[in-house]
């Protein structure tokens, strides 16, 4: 996703700042607390009510069949497109990912989109070597140490 955003010319200082702010706001929050906190998606442009990186949006957003209704990007309505049941395709996708990860003996870490994009940028730009980025390195990264 990071590479696609860069290729589209949208990896701007303002987007990076929005991701950093979102990362700080969501740091160490459980999914349930994040929902209750009503923290909007860092990729939603609140002025235009459109996704800043629509062409590179994640799977959860792609399975929402709608024509730009930002109302559905709200954390409390993210699973309610009304057009397509998002739970089924997302559940199936996540089960396949879990199975593949388990089969290959890889550790899976769930993280906010903002954190994943910032980490992806560090890996792609060589600040963090993916081959040596074990769980402890990721813990240190998330802990800011």
Secondary structure, 3 states (H helix, E strand, C coil): CHHHHHHCCCCCHHHHHHHHHHHHHHCCCCHHHHHHHCCCCCCEECCCCEECCHHHCCHHHHCCCCCCCHHHHCCCCCCCCCCCCHHHHHHHHHHHHHHHHHHHCCCCCCCCHHHHHHHHHHHHCCCCCCCCCCHHHHHHHHHCC
